[in-house]
Amino acid sequence: MSGKEKRGSRPPWVGLAAAVWVELAAGSAYTFALYSHSLKSVLGLTQQQLTILGVANDIGENVGILPGVVCNRLPPWIILLIAGACGFFGFGALWLTLSQTVQALPYWLLFIALCFGTNSSAWMGTGVLVINMRNFPLSRGTVAGIMKGYIGLSASVFTLVYTGALQTSSTKILLFLTLSIPIICILMMYFVRPCIPSLVDDTIERKHFLAVQISSIVLGVYLLVSTIVIEVFQLSTVISYVSVGFMVLIILTPVLIPLKMTLYPVHQKIPSHQNLSALSQNQSDHLTDPLIDNDDRRSPDETPLLGDFMETDEGSDVDMLYAEGAGAVKKKRPRRGEDFSFLQAVVKADFWLLFMSYFLAVGSGVTVLNNLAQIGISSGINDTTVLLSLFSFSNFFGRLVGGIVSEQFVRKSMLPRPFWMLLTQVLMVGIYLLFAFAPSFVLYFSTGVLGICYGVQFSVMVPTASELFGLKHFGIIYNFMLLGNPLGAILFSTLLAGYVYDTEAAKQGGNGSSNLSCMGPNCFRLTFEVLAAVSVLASILSTILTMRVKPVYQALYATGSFRIPRH
């Protein structure tokens, strides 16, 4: 963060507990299905126009290059303030239009408003993820799993609020988004800030992480069961409000950790700069040749700086550039595991292997997610709410477990994290073939397993990017990786799945109708066959990446804990 940003003395668990609320609010893009049908009917949109608005929804959620760039220059409270403004004005414009409070906005302005509103997710997600990764530099996989897990749960949270408290009103859910996003950002921006980083990998910290993970699992199970019960049994309004209130209590449970630490403090020694230097020197033997370019040898007296996890010194960077230009200083390229700038990272083969593998996997997964309702209906399932809830829960579970499992294996056996992307991508090949050829009753099983595989991609990509290219410019590198989501939605969902569906619907006699419908396995069979081939390609790229970065992980985790790289 900015060198002028005041570092707090509070434990980093305060920011983690606050980040839970921010991440749950950051799932606003998942609510598009809750009000899109009303937009179509009130504004008289065609299905094609509504599909294009769905692309705007994905673009706003995932295009976070700007927040990635400025997160090293602005304090996190400003990042959250911008997020709140995006949500207020973007969703506010949609609410004014849908409620017919104002005259209907032009279609192009609706597109911009939706991009603007869902872009609040990119600002919130970047702000809390970057801060918490830096506050817990030794537990990156666990933190990424928790953060991405909660944002995966946000779809179920909004669905329960929509069906329980708002009585399935599209106008009310847009008003709820308009007000709740800025309120949460304002309330939490004081707590989400750089803290003294947790550099002690001890039993107490692992217990605290376990408590947060258990809390998130309880929340996920509760949301899944509550949504199904409310949908099936049509519970009374009072019971629906009670269910939402109990959900809020579960979300509050991570606050108990910093509260416990305040009431019952445990004094632990924070490693000093000298201790970190000694640690780096003692572990220098683990820096083997595969980590080092031939023209990038470092002297053994280079030591790590604690500030690298917390801030960037823009003045020093500018001075260094002038010195390099004058020839006074020879520019040294970082090694994998150290801090890369975005331009330094983007020319590396590992960067593009990670991006392409992630893009192909999440691009195929988001295609199923965006078309899951139509997939269910074409298979004879009229009520697809359970399918959507199942995918949401399994997506959360995959994100959470992906972070936990990859963290355990990388510490115990130095197994590279991309291996888990490879494993789930191979599994996705079989799942897509099940979608294409298995009977319709297998759809629930296929949806659940695909949701887990889809979630693992997120929780593994995040720490992998930070371990290979450092935390100093993690914000922009992470957000560039997220571009795989909207690119996949455009390429595989709109151009592939949409075309195949409309073509088959025309064959079934719907040609010439403004509302094409398709029934039977042929509606998506070709799409699933292509997605299976895409997953094969993704698994090949992940295999290459896993083999390439294996020496990196052997060096970073040779002692069983993340080694702070030398700078």
C-alpha positions as MATLAB code, in Angstrom:
seq = 'MSGKEKRGSRPPWVGLAAAVWVELAAGSAYTFALYSHSLKSVLGLTQQQLTILGVANDIGENVGILPGVVCNRLPPWIILLIAGACGFFGFGALWLTLSQTVQALPYWLLFIALCFGTNSSAWMGTGVLVINMRNFPLSRGTVAGIMKGYIGLSASVFTLVYTGALQTSSTKILLFLTLSIPIICILMMYFVRPCIPSLVDDTIERKHFLAVQISSIVLGVYLLVSTIVIEVFQLSTVISYVSVGFMVLIILTPVLIPLKMTLYPVHQKIPSHQNLSALSQNQSDHLTDPLIDNDDRRSPDETPLLGDFMETDEGSDVDMLYAEGAGAVKKKRPRRGEDFSFLQAVVKADFWLLFMSYFLAVGSGVTVLNNLAQIGISSGINDTTVLLSLFSFSNFFGRLVGGIVSEQFVRKSMLPRPFWMLLTQVLMVGIYLLFAFAPSFVLYFSTGVLGICYGVQFSVMVPTASELFGLKHFGIIYNFMLLGNPLGAILFSTLLAGYVYDTEAAKQGGNGSSNLSCMGPNCFRLTFEVLAAVSVLASILSTILTMRVKPVYQALYATGSFRIPRH';
ca = [
       0.000    0.000    0.000;
       0.983    3.624   -0.192;
       4.044    4.463    1.845;
       2.023    7.167    3.595;
      -0.685    4.725    4.663;
      -0.669    4.312    8.430;
      -0.195    0.705    9.458;
      -2.482   -0.508   12.171;
      -1.313   -2.276   15.306;
      -4.420   -4.428   15.431;
      -4.218   -8.143   14.608;
      -4.938   -9.022   10.961;
      -7.956  -11.080   12.024;
      -9.981   -7.864   12.349;
      -9.542   -7.213    8.643;
     -10.311  -10.844    7.812;
     -13.597  -10.747    9.729;
     -14.567   -7.489    7.989;
     -13.564   -8.944    4.621;
     -16.178  -11.687    5.058;
     -18.955   -9.094    4.824;
     -17.293   -7.318    1.921;
     -16.869  -10.553   -0.043;
     -20.496  -11.538    0.523;
     -21.574   -8.130   -0.818;
     -19.167   -8.506   -3.736;
     -21.325  -11.237   -5.253;
     -23.827   -8.735   -6.639;
     -23.193   -9.980  -10.187;
     -24.721  -13.336   -9.212;
     -28.113  -11.650   -8.732;
     -28.646  -10.943  -12.448;
     -30.926  -13.971  -12.805;
     -33.126  -12.603   -9.998;
     -34.181   -9.457  -11.872;
     -33.297  -10.085  -15.532;
     -36.737  -11.525  -16.343;
     -38.377   -8.377  -14.988;
     -36.084   -6.157  -17.051;
     -37.061   -8.146  -20.137;
     -40.808   -7.832  -19.543;
     -40.953   -4.223  -18.295;
     -38.587   -2.816  -20.932;
     -39.711   -5.118  -23.760;
     -36.239   -6.529  -24.408;
     -35.555   -9.411  -26.760;
     -33.707  -12.495  -25.568;
     -30.644  -11.405  -27.523;
     -30.661   -7.982  -25.835;
     -30.992   -9.662  -22.436;
     -28.054  -11.963  -23.257;
     -25.917   -8.941  -24.104;
     -26.814   -7.419  -20.727;
     -25.601  -10.695  -19.210;
     -22.237  -10.080  -20.883;
     -22.223   -6.579  -19.346;
     -22.803   -8.253  -15.983;
     -19.739  -10.503  -16.464;
     -17.578   -7.652  -17.770;
     -18.350   -5.413  -14.814;
     -17.665   -8.196  -12.304;
     -14.340   -9.345  -13.696;
     -12.648   -6.404  -15.396;
     -10.662   -5.108  -12.454;
      -7.515   -3.773  -14.108;
      -8.133   -0.257  -12.733;
      -8.568   -1.386   -9.102;
      -5.554   -3.652   -9.577;
      -3.437   -0.694  -10.679;
      -4.528    1.767   -8.001;
      -4.574   -0.662   -5.048;
      -0.835    0.036   -4.576;
      -1.396    3.790   -4.689;
      -4.583    4.302   -2.685;
      -5.427    3.176    0.857;
      -8.040    0.402    1.081;
     -10.725    2.672    2.523;
     -10.737    4.690   -0.697;
     -10.938    1.454   -2.713;
     -14.041    0.445   -0.744;
     -15.508    3.950   -1.042;
     -15.200    3.756   -4.835;
     -16.825    0.308   -4.721;
     -19.752    1.694   -2.754;
     -20.199    4.544   -5.236;
     -20.181    2.110   -8.177;
     -22.849   -0.040   -6.560;
     -25.012    2.924   -5.549;
     -25.095    4.663   -8.921;
     -25.036    1.526  -11.100;
     -27.755   -0.502   -9.376;
     -29.564    2.709   -8.481;
     -30.008    3.496  -12.179;
     -31.353   -0.013  -12.800;
     -33.777    0.317   -9.874;
     -35.074    3.681  -11.085;
     -35.727    2.144  -14.502;
     -37.311   -1.128  -13.335;
     -39.523    0.616  -10.759;
     -40.506    3.108  -13.492;
     -39.632    5.961  -11.152;
     -38.005    7.635  -14.137;
     -38.500    7.189  -17.840;
     -36.835    4.033  -19.146;
     -33.143    4.568  -19.798;
     -31.771    3.923  -23.292;
     -30.476    0.411  -23.809;
     -26.845    1.524  -24.107;
     -27.132    3.382  -20.809;
     -28.567    0.260  -19.152;
     -25.516   -1.642  -20.403;
     -23.176    0.951  -18.855;
     -25.155    1.068  -15.598;
     -24.971   -2.712  -15.199;
     -21.217   -2.690  -15.903;
     -20.816    0.121  -13.391;
     -22.882   -1.580  -10.690;
     -21.239   -5.001  -10.931;
     -17.794   -3.394  -11.178;
     -18.209   -2.699   -7.458;
     -17.444   -6.416   -7.064;
     -14.023   -5.967   -8.684;
     -13.176   -3.038   -6.389;
     -14.344   -4.815   -3.232;
     -12.755   -8.141   -4.137;
      -9.418   -6.564   -5.014;
      -9.329   -4.376   -1.912;
      -9.926   -7.085    0.669;
      -8.046   -9.891   -1.099;
      -4.817   -7.921   -1.613;
      -4.846   -6.619    1.960;
      -5.497  -10.016    3.541;
      -2.934  -11.796    1.355;
      -0.363   -9.287    2.595;
      -1.572   -9.515    6.191;
      -1.207  -13.339    6.075;
       1.767  -13.853    3.696;
       2.525  -17.332    5.082;
      -1.025  -18.680    4.574;
      -1.875  -17.505    1.083;
      -3.740  -20.607   -0.037;
      -5.890  -20.687    3.077;
      -6.722  -16.988    2.834;
      -7.523  -17.251   -0.875;
      -9.806  -20.234   -0.214;
     -11.688  -18.380    2.508;
     -12.033  -15.139    0.525;
     -13.096  -16.859   -2.692;
     -15.310  -19.244   -0.741;
     -17.361  -16.451    0.781;
     -17.812  -14.662   -2.530;
     -18.977  -18.003   -3.928;
     -21.546  -18.186   -1.124;
     -22.826  -14.699   -1.880;
     -25.101  -16.068   -4.611;
     -26.921  -18.177   -2.031;
     -27.002  -15.274    0.449;
     -28.673  -12.961   -2.054;
     -31.046  -15.739   -3.129;
     -32.170  -16.321    0.465;
     -32.678  -12.587    0.997;
     -34.618  -12.444   -2.287;
     -36.908  -15.385   -1.538;
     -37.135  -14.879    2.224;
     -37.080  -11.188    3.144;
     -37.928   -9.564   -0.202;
     -40.644  -12.023   -1.280;
     -39.174  -12.545   -4.776;
     -39.488   -8.889   -5.780;
     -37.040   -7.881   -8.537;
     -37.531   -4.185   -7.751;
     -36.745   -4.732   -4.065;
     -33.586   -6.747   -4.762;
     -32.234   -3.898   -6.920;
     -33.057   -1.380   -4.175;
     -31.394   -3.717   -1.668;
     -28.219   -3.800   -3.790;
     -28.301   -0.033   -4.263;
     -28.290    0.592   -0.507;
     -26.536   -2.420    1.018;
     -23.309   -2.258   -1.025;
     -22.362    1.330   -0.034;
     -23.483    0.732    3.563;
     -21.273   -2.344    3.959;
     -18.331   -0.598    2.287;
     -18.639    2.423    4.592;
     -18.999    0.286    7.723;
     -16.071   -2.001    6.891;
     -13.579    0.431    5.356;
     -12.240    1.378    8.809;
     -11.373   -2.242    9.608;
      -9.920   -3.390    6.259;
      -6.412   -1.963    6.307;
      -2.769   -3.062    6.479;
      -1.844   -4.635    9.802;
       1.284   -6.104   11.277;
       1.598   -9.171    9.019;
       1.163  -12.576   10.565;
       4.617  -14.135   10.176;
       4.257  -16.808   12.857;
       2.894  -20.059   11.465;
       1.704  -21.517   14.765;
      -1.026  -23.760   16.111;
      -3.189  -20.868   17.322;
      -3.346  -19.337   13.850;
      -4.258  -22.650   12.267;
      -7.076  -23.078   14.824;
      -8.392  -19.628   13.989;
      -8.384  -20.413   10.273;
     -10.146  -23.703   11.003;
     -12.834  -21.843   12.960;
     -13.493  -19.490   10.029;
     -13.612  -22.430    7.614;
     -16.081  -24.326    9.803;
     -18.217  -21.183   10.067;
     -18.302  -20.831    6.284;
     -19.256  -24.503    5.826;
     -22.085  -24.143    8.369;
     -23.264  -21.042    6.499;
     -23.130  -22.848    3.161;
     -25.107  -25.860    4.385;
     -27.645  -23.596    6.071;
     -28.136  -21.532    2.899;
     -28.598  -24.610    0.735;
     -31.120  -26.216    3.076;
     -33.018  -22.957    3.758;
     -33.341  -22.090    0.080;
     -34.698  -25.541   -0.772;
     -37.107  -25.580    2.203;
     -38.487  -22.109    1.453;
     -38.876  -22.980   -2.235;
     -40.557  -26.353   -1.667;
     -42.755  -25.711    1.376;
     -43.700  -22.052    0.749;
     -43.032  -20.973    4.342;
     -44.746  -17.991    5.952;
     -43.257  -14.505    5.829;
     -42.363  -14.547    9.542;
     -40.380  -17.786    9.239;
     -38.643  -16.452    6.150;
     -37.522  -13.347    8.064;
     -36.311  -15.542   10.928;
     -34.253  -17.643    8.518;
     -32.588  -14.499    7.140;
     -31.875  -13.260   10.678;
     -30.252  -16.569   11.628;
     -28.113  -16.322    8.491;
     -26.843  -12.933    9.677;
     -25.840  -14.430   13.027;
     -23.787  -17.133   11.283;
     -22.049  -14.500    9.142;
     -21.078  -12.637   12.318;
     -19.239  -15.598   13.853;
     -15.759  -14.759   12.395;
     -15.873  -11.577   14.505;
     -15.480  -13.806   17.583;
     -11.826  -14.444   16.693;
     -10.537  -10.836   17.018;
     -12.880  -10.405   19.988;
     -11.283  -13.412   21.693;
      -7.802  -12.141   20.880;
      -8.687   -8.770   22.419;
     -10.120  -10.227   25.630;
      -7.523  -13.001   25.945;
      -4.394  -11.731   24.186;
      -1.532  -14.113   23.440;
       1.756  -12.278   23.127;
       3.853  -13.608   20.290;
       7.189  -12.449   19.084;
       7.047  -10.793   15.671;
      10.152  -11.583   13.595;
      12.386   -8.558   13.343;
      14.118   -7.386   10.198;
      17.344   -8.966   11.439;
      15.615  -12.280   12.092;
      14.100  -12.216    8.643;
      17.534  -11.517    7.197;
      19.022  -14.439    9.085;
      16.148  -16.645    7.967;
      16.751  -15.712    4.362;
      20.504  -16.297    4.727;
      20.033  -19.703    6.363;
      17.675  -20.780    3.613;
      19.736  -19.443    0.742;
      21.005  -22.935   -0.027;
      17.492  -23.883   -1.106;
      17.588  -21.392   -3.969;
      18.571  -23.832   -6.658;
      19.506  -23.066  -10.245;
      16.034  -23.714  -11.767;
      14.840  -20.574   -9.969;
      17.566  -18.372  -11.381;
      18.013  -17.055  -14.885;
      21.580  -17.310  -16.213;
      21.929  -13.532  -16.266;
      20.197  -12.976  -12.948;
      22.570  -14.127  -10.211;
      22.117  -12.487   -6.826;
      24.639  -11.856   -4.115;
      24.049  -13.740   -0.858;
      23.848  -10.572    1.214;
      20.502   -9.491   -0.250;
      17.823   -9.642    2.445;
      14.023   -9.482    2.546;
      12.142   -6.383    3.595;
       8.991   -6.655    5.664;
       7.623   -3.618    3.868;
       7.456   -5.572    0.638;
       4.349   -7.301    1.977;
       2.745   -4.032    2.988;
       3.627   -1.159    0.742;
       5.408    0.217   -2.281;
       7.645    3.227   -2.167;
       6.819    5.153   -5.325;
       9.573    7.683   -4.746;
      12.188    4.951   -4.494;
      10.857    3.310   -7.648;
      11.173    6.570   -9.579;
      14.682    7.196   -8.259;
      15.680    3.681   -9.232;
      14.359    4.186  -12.759;
      16.383    7.392  -13.128;
      19.479    5.622  -11.806;
      19.000    2.746  -14.229;
      18.541    5.179  -17.108;
      21.755    6.983  -16.205;
      23.629    3.705  -16.103;
      24.463    4.062  -12.408;
      22.536    0.926  -11.470;
      22.260   -2.300  -13.424;
      18.664   -3.444  -13.634;
      18.132   -6.891  -12.157;
      15.272   -9.082  -13.196;
      13.378  -10.821  -10.382;
      13.318  -14.582  -10.056;
      10.140  -16.593   -9.766;
       8.967  -16.238   -6.188;
      10.098  -12.626   -5.904;
       8.150   -9.451   -6.641;
       7.482   -8.896  -10.347;
       6.010   -5.789  -11.887;
       3.147   -6.478  -14.284;
       5.346   -5.847  -17.326;
       8.019   -8.171  -15.969;
       5.448  -10.901  -15.294;
       3.605  -10.650  -18.601;
       6.671  -11.691  -20.631;
       7.103  -14.924  -18.650;
       5.904  -18.254  -20.001;
       4.587  -19.254  -16.567;
       2.296  -16.209  -16.571;
       0.603  -17.206  -19.820;
       0.469  -20.890  -18.939;
      -1.376  -19.984  -15.738;
      -3.674  -17.534  -17.539;
      -4.571  -19.873  -20.406;
      -5.144  -22.854  -18.124;
      -7.369  -20.743  -15.858;
      -9.183  -19.114  -18.799;
     -10.041  -22.422  -20.465;
     -11.260  -23.992  -17.201;
     -13.360  -21.116  -15.865;
     -14.522  -20.204  -19.371;
     -16.039  -23.647  -19.814;
     -17.448  -23.612  -16.272;
     -19.090  -20.192  -16.588;
     -20.739  -21.411  -19.806;
     -22.609  -24.065  -17.820;
     -23.390  -21.582  -15.046;
     -24.830  -18.970  -17.427;
     -26.965  -21.576  -19.218;
     -27.811  -23.812  -16.260;
     -31.505  -22.851  -16.240;
     -31.851  -23.651  -19.947;
     -29.851  -26.866  -19.495;
     -32.244  -27.981  -16.766;
     -35.384  -27.052  -18.707;
     -34.167  -28.785  -21.863;
     -33.621  -31.911  -19.730;
     -37.188  -31.798  -18.402;
     -36.514  -30.040  -15.063;
     -39.038  -27.203  -14.771;
     -37.866  -25.753  -11.451;
     -34.124  -25.092  -11.712;
     -33.765  -23.317   -8.345;
     -32.306  -26.444   -6.742;
     -29.777  -26.765   -9.589;
     -28.645  -23.168   -9.102;
     -28.396  -23.595   -5.327;
     -26.470  -26.854   -5.761;
     -23.963  -25.238   -8.127;
     -23.562  -22.275   -5.764;
     -22.869  -24.481   -2.742;
     -20.500  -26.824   -4.572;
     -18.702  -23.804   -6.083;
     -18.184  -22.463   -2.563;
     -17.067  -25.873   -1.328;
     -14.545  -26.190   -4.160;
     -13.107  -22.750   -3.441;
     -12.754  -23.443    0.260;
     -11.396  -26.975   -0.038;
      -9.087  -26.009   -2.905;
      -7.360  -23.497   -0.668;
      -7.155  -25.865    2.314;
      -5.923  -28.942    0.426;
      -3.396  -27.103   -1.735;
      -2.003  -25.395    1.381;
      -1.588  -28.683    3.219;
       0.144  -30.499    0.373;
       2.409  -27.618   -0.561;
       3.680  -27.468    3.029;
       4.035  -31.211    3.585;
       5.294  -32.419    0.216;
       6.022  -29.197   -1.737;
       3.416  -30.250   -4.307;
       2.876  -27.322   -6.724;
      -0.575  -25.781   -6.486;
      -1.253  -25.998  -10.262;
      -1.432  -29.778   -9.790;
      -4.908  -29.311   -8.306;
      -5.998  -27.292  -11.313;
      -4.750  -30.183  -13.454;
      -6.606  -32.794  -11.393;
      -9.939  -30.960  -11.495;
      -9.595  -30.134  -15.205;
      -9.163  -33.828  -16.009;
     -12.279  -34.485  -13.917;
     -14.127  -31.751  -15.850;
     -13.532  -33.674  -19.095;
     -15.544  -36.602  -17.729;
     -18.232  -34.318  -16.288;
     -18.842  -32.598  -19.624;
     -19.177  -35.982  -21.295;
     -21.762  -36.895  -18.637;
     -23.654  -33.697  -19.442;
     -23.561  -34.631  -23.122;
     -24.491  -38.320  -23.027;
     -25.760  -39.359  -19.552;
     -29.483  -39.572  -18.661;
     -31.140  -36.460  -17.266;
     -31.291  -37.787  -13.677;
     -27.457  -37.605  -13.561;
     -27.706  -33.828  -14.063;
     -27.724  -33.081  -10.330;
     -24.578  -35.127   -9.726;
     -22.798  -33.584  -12.726;
     -23.739  -30.067  -11.627;
     -22.448  -30.610   -8.103;
     -19.094  -32.072   -9.181;
     -18.606  -29.399  -11.847;
     -19.275  -26.688   -9.244;
     -16.497  -28.104   -7.046;
     -14.032  -28.251   -9.959;
     -15.008  -24.738  -11.028;
     -14.426  -23.372   -7.532;
     -10.996  -25.003   -7.201;
      -9.724  -22.993  -10.187;
     -10.244  -19.720   -8.294;
      -8.744  -20.717   -4.959;
      -5.655  -22.257   -6.596;
      -4.991  -19.544   -9.184;
      -4.881  -16.747   -6.592;
      -2.059  -18.056   -4.333;
      -0.187  -19.482   -7.333;
      -0.012  -16.033   -8.931;
       1.210  -14.502   -5.671;
       3.843  -17.191   -5.102;
       5.266  -17.004   -8.610;
       5.135  -13.220   -9.053;
       5.027  -11.788   -5.516;
       2.601   -9.607   -3.570;
       3.951   -6.168   -4.428;
       1.974   -5.876   -7.696;
      -0.417   -8.722   -6.971;
      -3.521   -6.576   -7.482;
      -3.052   -5.966  -11.200;
      -1.670   -9.462  -11.904;
      -4.632  -11.081  -10.141;
      -7.164   -8.905  -11.951;
      -5.582   -9.645  -15.317;
      -6.051  -13.350  -14.597;
      -9.730  -12.679  -13.869;
     -10.200  -11.488  -17.447;
     -10.502  -15.194  -18.263;
     -14.072  -15.091  -16.874;
     -15.661  -12.550  -19.264;
     -13.555  -13.804  -22.182;
     -14.848  -17.309  -21.524;
     -18.428  -16.021  -21.232;
     -18.179  -14.288  -24.620;
     -16.380  -17.088  -26.450;
     -17.936  -20.245  -25.026;
     -21.301  -19.067  -23.682;
     -22.499  -16.425  -26.141;
     -20.822  -17.560  -29.369;
     -20.835  -21.337  -28.808;
     -23.661  -22.350  -26.460;
     -26.053  -19.644  -27.647;
     -25.503  -20.476  -31.312;
     -25.883  -24.230  -30.799;
     -29.037  -23.754  -28.716;
     -30.716  -21.415  -31.219;
     -29.766  -23.652  -34.147;
     -31.323  -26.726  -32.518;
     -34.394  -24.728  -31.468;
     -34.882  -23.666  -35.091;
     -34.712  -27.320  -36.170;
     -37.454  -28.171  -33.659;
     -39.855  -25.686  -35.272;
     -39.128  -22.506  -33.371;
     -37.632  -20.694  -36.358;
     -39.073  -17.248  -36.788;
     -40.187  -16.937  -33.182;
     -38.812  -14.204  -30.941;
     -38.679  -16.629  -28.029;
     -36.865  -19.749  -29.206;
     -37.098  -22.815  -26.986;
     -35.337  -26.140  -27.264;
     -35.981  -29.481  -25.615;
     -33.852  -32.605  -25.476;
     -30.156  -33.518  -25.140;
     -29.200  -32.122  -28.549;
     -29.724  -28.557  -27.303;
     -26.303  -28.552  -25.619;
     -24.650  -31.834  -26.679;
     -22.249  -30.243  -29.174;
     -21.444  -27.519  -26.648;
     -20.483  -30.077  -24.006;
     -18.345  -32.005  -26.477;
     -16.415  -28.820  -27.307;
     -16.068  -27.974  -23.595;
     -14.656  -31.448  -22.949;
     -12.012  -30.820  -25.619;
     -11.291  -27.398  -24.086;
     -10.739  -29.053  -20.698;
      -8.288  -31.514  -22.270;
      -6.258  -28.562  -23.575;
      -6.427  -26.858  -20.156;
      -5.138  -30.007  -18.439;
      -2.201  -30.214  -20.869;
      -1.231  -26.610  -20.090;
      -1.576  -27.245  -16.338;
       0.684  -30.294  -16.650;
       3.381  -28.194  -18.316;
       3.013  -25.448  -15.704;
       3.180  -27.934  -12.812;
       6.416  -29.416  -14.113;
       7.961  -25.998  -14.747;
       7.238  -24.552  -11.290;
       8.062  -27.665   -9.259;
      11.602  -26.369   -8.443;
      10.087  -23.045   -7.371;
       7.860  -24.679   -4.774;
      10.708  -26.890   -3.585;
      12.654  -23.721   -2.816;
       9.781  -21.700   -1.337;
       8.536  -24.487    0.953;
      11.716  -26.434    1.633;
      11.371  -25.813    5.374;
       7.674  -26.770    5.511;
       6.585  -23.124    5.608;
       6.632  -20.342    3.055;
      10.127  -18.915    2.710;
      10.328  -15.145    2.443;
      12.236  -14.500   -0.797;
      15.320  -12.343   -0.869;
      15.143   -8.972   -2.612;
];
